Amino acid sequence: MTLPDTIRQNEFGFYEIKNKPTPEELRDYYAKRYYQENLTTYQPVYPAEELEHIEGKLRLRHWVLEQLRGAASGAGSFLDIGCGEGWALDYFQRQGWDVLGLDFSSFSVEKFHPALREKLRTGDLYEEVQKLVKTGQQFDVLWLDNVLEHVLEPADLLRQCRALVKANGVLVVDVPNDFSALQQHLLDTSQIDRPFWVVLPDHLSYFTQSGLRNLAESTNWQVAKVIGDQPIDLNLLNPATNYVMDRAAGKGAHQSRLAQDNFLLRTAPLPAVAAYYEALAGVGLGRSIVAFLQPA
């Protein structure tokens, strides 16, 4: 794949920005971004189909976790690193788990799940993780949902997480599926005119499934299972639904994605749905890669 000038492929096989910002520059960027969020008067409300989608995905991942944990299954301790609005914290607490969230700001949790504020620690994610490591805390499940692509050193974070997980625990990593074979095909056939997934400086790393697997294994994790999600990028093969070339098509593609996922999770047994998404990952499809890692 022809890479943008700003991107290189690293020793693990995934892609990263060539000239990374300093920790101070990154902290300043996110501080300004969260400051703007706090000032905004726009208060987003999730419609019912979005809430169903969030709950359904959490239910599916919870089911996979229970299969992997085996005899240790059942409510345990749950750490969400970069917990955002708190959807996973809320879900697992409702299942009886002891939850803790880390995030740069309390703004999103206070808006959507104010009762969880006492379960949240705010500050630099990496520093908060290091504090937990120093105190010797360990958790049954660690959760990294759309976080790894934002950090300066993904390998360092996975090594820190390794110290935080119990011997039979699981780390769930969700990252965008970038520089995929489908995306390359779309570029080669001029169905898109740019690598739309490269978004700087928000995303510093861009993961392929093999790159994520190499990174996990080099940081003392084994990849227990990988699932994909609804392959929204297939819409780009159809000029009528190509949301990269026609931004007006984006809303319809997203609504279709929600409807398909919600239908499956509402009507099919979870083992079959999990097998379906695992098969999607097996052929490289899905807008996201969801990897379930266990201590090697």
Summary of the structure (lengths in Angstrom):
residues: 296
radius of gyration: 18.8
end to end distance: 32.0
largest distance: 54.7
contacts: 905
relative contact order: 0.15
helix: 50%
strand: 20%
